[in-house]
Amino acid sequence: MIFSPQRPLRVAIVGAGPAGFYSAGALFKLSIPVQVDMFEKLPAPFGLVRYGVAPDHQKIKEVIKVFEKTAGNPAFSYFGNVEVGRDIKVDQLRSFYDAVIFTYGTEADKRLGIPGENFKSSHTATEFVGWYNGHPTFQERQFDFSHEVAVVMGQGNVAMDVARILCQTPDELKKTDIFQGALEALAQSKIKEVYLFGRRGPLQASFTPEEIKEMGELQDCYPVIDPRDLELNESSHIELSDPMDPRGKKKYEIMKSFISKESKGKQKKFILRFYRTPVAILGLGKVSKIRFEINKLVGRPHEQKVEGTGQFEEISCGLFLCSIGYAGLPIEGLPFSSQRGIVPNERGRVLTGERIVPGFYAAGWIKRGPSGIIGVNKHDAEETIASLIEDLDSLTPCENPNSDAVKKLLDDRGVRSVNFIDWKKIDLAEIARGLYLSKPREKFITIHDMLGVIDNRANDE
């Protein structure tokens, strides 16, 4: 098929996060005419950057400027507030586009599968992060900050973000874009000690040097680490001296510096613990203690596994937040691996069994699993687009190459879609609300209020 300005290559992208925008950007660099329509189930775009990045990490959010430039391409259209699989089926979408790229991320938390996990005051990191970042789905959640001890399970960057938010003062948070209701609740927090637990050792923790360094620079919180937790076995010593992993050594040196860190009058403690696996959450329907098995590491360097020692310990706490990874969710009509929590694929080509599904592609976390910083999605998206280009001659042209027909189908079903001009109205209104509060922005936390800005309805400040 020969593509022309009159009949460009038509691509739908499902998901408006980093992988989606990087995929669109890669498509617009092609030497053939392309029309990109992006679908997102929330009115607001930018996914993980808007709702996942910590509010005190504003610099990371500057990548939105790159995404806005992509959205400004005349060949780009945005369909916000549209959930693929519910408002429009996957096979219907394919009838309007030559190719469909799924970039909708991994929004489900992995669970521990231990007794008491569903107790009151036991939450996932996604719930807590979504709540303080103003995600509409999580605004009904309630978090108990009335006890002095909180436990965070997991040692990735998200777990570190969660711990840092709990450790910060209202003054540190009030100039960020944290949701105002969350700021007010955290300002009343009685939490004095925040524990961060990991199953493995300090060299296996997946947070970055930058994240751990921040924990030693907080206004009213100081880091604490047991020197015994930094003792290394032979394999870990080899990992520490690996020239291919200088960041691992840097992290370890930062943690060692915490041993001699003094409180200097600071009121809160951030306590790092390693070699611990939670085996039960104890309490009468509400979190009161976490029971851990103490671990050791066994195996060759970079291949070490956790092995329980049969020794246990308990810690009293009033809030438990679990951050041990994420998994994708299936969309009806799209192949899905429940075991891996991703859309099965080969270099971005969606697979059912070992057979390629023509015209279906994946990029980002739903393609490879939840790993890597935001920028990693750029290379990942480019790989997927390269696969799509290799397949151009074999793609079956869509039956109805018409974006207006997509809009009509949604309108006929009573689906209120949001275009990018609509979104910019919401964006400007949020920035104005933030200005009133001396913050970068104050997000609308309900879809009703977002749509109200477009309709010029009054919204509560």
CORRA-V511496 format. One record per residue. N is the residue number from 1. PSI is psi as a letter, one per 30 degrees, with the letter a starting at -180 (999 if undefined). D_FIRST is the distance of its C-alpha to the first C-alpha in whole Angstrom. Layout:
n->{N;N}
psi->{PSI;PSI}
d_first->{D_FIRST;D_FIRST}
//
This chain:
n->{1;2;3;4;5;6;7;8;9;10;11;12;13;14;15;16;17;18;19;20;21;22;23;24;25;26;27;28;29;30;31;32;33;34;35;36;37;38;39;40;41;42;43;44;45;46;47;48;49;50;51;52;53;54;55;56;57;58;59;60;61;62;63;64;65;66;67;68;69;70;71;72;73;74;75;76;77;78;79;80;81;82;83;84;85;86;87;88;89;90;91;92;93;94;95;96;97;98;99;100;101;102;103;104;105;106;107;108;109;110;111;112;113;114;115;116;117;118;119;120;121;122;123;124;125;126;127;128;129;130;131;132;133;134;135;136;137;138;139;140;141;142;143;144;145;146;147;148;149;150;151;152;153;154;155;156;157;158;159;160;161;162;163;164;165;166;167;168;169;170;171;172;173;174;175;176;177;178;179;180;181;182;183;184;185;186;187;188;189;190;191;192;193;194;195;196;197;198;199;200;201;202;203;204;205;206;207;208;209;210;211;212;213;214;215;216;217;218;219;220;221;222;223;224;225;226;227;228;229;230;231;232;233;234;235;236;237;238;239;240;241;242;243;244;245;246;247;248;249;250;251;252;253;254;255;256;257;258;259;260;261;262;263;264;265;266;267;268;269;270;271;272;273;274;275;276;277;278;279;280;281;282;283;284;285;286;287;288;289;290;291;292;293;294;295;296;297;298;299;300;301;302;303;304;305;306;307;308;309;310;311;312;313;314;315;316;317;318;319;320;321;322;323;324;325;326;327;328;329;330;331;332;333;334;335;336;337;338;339;340;341;342;343;344;345;346;347;348;349;350;351;352;353;354;355;356;357;358;359;360;361;362;363;364;365;366;367;368;369;370;371;372;373;374;375;376;377;378;379;380;381;382;383;384;385;386;387;388;389;390;391;392;393;394;395;396;397;398;399;400;401;402;403;404;405;406;407;408;409;410;411;412;413;414;415;416;417;418;419;420;421;422;423;424;425;426;427;428;429;430;431;432;433;434;435;436;437;438;439;440;441;442;443;444;445;446;447;448;449;450;451;452;453;454;455;456;457;458;459;460;461}
psi->{k;k;k;l;e;e;i;l;k;k;k;k;k;j;k;h;a;e;e;e;e;e;e;e;e;e;e;f;f;l;g;l;k;k;k;k;k;k;k;k;f;l;e;k;a;f;c;e;e;e;f;e;k;k;f;g;h;e;e;e;f;f;f;e;e;e;e;e;e;e;f;f;k;f;g;k;k;k;i;l;g;k;j;k;f;e;e;k;l;e;e;e;e;f;f;f;k;f;k;k;k;j;h;g;a;j;f;k;k;k;l;e;h;l;k;g;f;g;l;k;g;k;l;l;e;e;e;e;e;e;e;f;g;g;k;e;f;g;f;f;k;k;k;j;g;f;l;f;k;k;k;k;k;l;h;a;e;e;e;e;e;e;e;e;e;f;f;l;l;e;e;e;f;f;g;a;g;k;k;e;e;e;e;e;e;f;f;g;k;g;k;f;k;j;k;j;k;l;e;a;a;e;f;f;k;g;l;l;e;e;e;e;e;e;f;g;g;l;e;h;k;k;k;k;k;k;f;f;f;g;k;k;l;e;e;e;e;e;e;e;g;j;f;f;i;f;e;e;e;e;e;e;e;e;e;e;f;f;e;g;k;l;e;h;f;k;f;l;k;j;j;k;k;l;h;k;k;k;f;k;k;k;l;i;f;k;k;f;l;k;k;k;k;k;l;l;k;k;l;l;k;g;g;k;l;k;k;k;f;g;k;l;l;k;k;k;l;f;k;k;k;k;i;g;l;l;l;l;k;l;k;k;f;k;k;k;j;f;e;f;g;l;j;k;l;j;h;f;k;k;k;j;b;g;k;k;j;k;f;k;l;l;l;a;e;f;e;f;l;i;k;l;l;e;f;f;f;e;e;e;e;e;e;e;e;e;e;e;e;f;f;e;f;f;k;k;k;l;e;i;i;j;e;e;e;e;e;e;e;e;e;f;g;g;k;j;l;k;l;f;e;e;e;f;e;e;e;e;e;e;e;e;e;e;e;e;g;h;l;e;l;j;k;k;g;k;e;e;e;e;f;e;e;e;g;h;l;k;k;k;999}
d_first->{0;4;6;10;13;13;10;10;9;12;15;18;21;24;27;28;30;30;27;25;26;25;22;21;22;20;17;18;19;16;15;12;12;13;15;18;20;23;25;29;32;34;34;35;32;33;34;36;37;38;40;40;41;45;47;49;46;44;43;40;39;39;35;34;34;31;30;31;29;26;26;27;24;23;19;21;23;26;27;30;33;30;30;27;28;31;30;26;26;23;21;21;20;17;16;16;14;11;13;17;19;23;26;29;31;34;37;39;42;43;47;50;51;55;57;58;54;54;57;58;57;55;51;48;47;44;46;48;46;44;47;48;45;45;42;43;43;46;48;50;51;55;56;59;61;64;65;66;63;59;58;54;52;50;49;46;45;45;48;50;48;50;53;53;53;56;58;57;60;59;59;57;54;55;53;50;47;49;49;53;54;53;55;58;58;58;61;63;62;65;63;65;63;59;59;56;56;53;54;53;55;55;53;50;50;46;47;47;50;49;49;53;54;54;56;59;58;59;61;64;62;63;61;63;63;65;66;66;62;61;63;60;61;60;56;56;58;56;53;54;55;51;50;46;47;49;48;50;53;53;53;56;58;57;58;61;62;62;65;68;66;69;69;70;71;67;68;64;64;60;61;59;59;57;58;58;56;57;58;59;60;63;65;66;62;62;61;64;64;61;62;61;61;62;59;59;57;56;54;53;52;48;49;52;52;54;57;60;63;65;66;65;66;65;65;66;63;62;58;56;52;50;47;46;42;39;37;34;34;32;29;29;26;25;27;30;32;36;37;36;35;31;28;27;25;24;23;22;20;22;23;25;28;26;23;20;19;15;14;18;19;23;24;28;31;29;27;30;33;36;36;36;37;35;33;32;29;28;27;26;23;22;22;20;17;17;17;14;12;13;11;8;7;9;8;9;8;11;13;15;13;17;19;22;22;22;25;27;26;28;31;31;32;35;33;34;31;32;30;30;33;35;35;36;39;40;39;42;44;44;45;48;49;49;51;54;54;54;51;47;46;47;45;45;45;44;41;43;44;41;40;43;43;40;42;45;47;50;49;52;53}
//
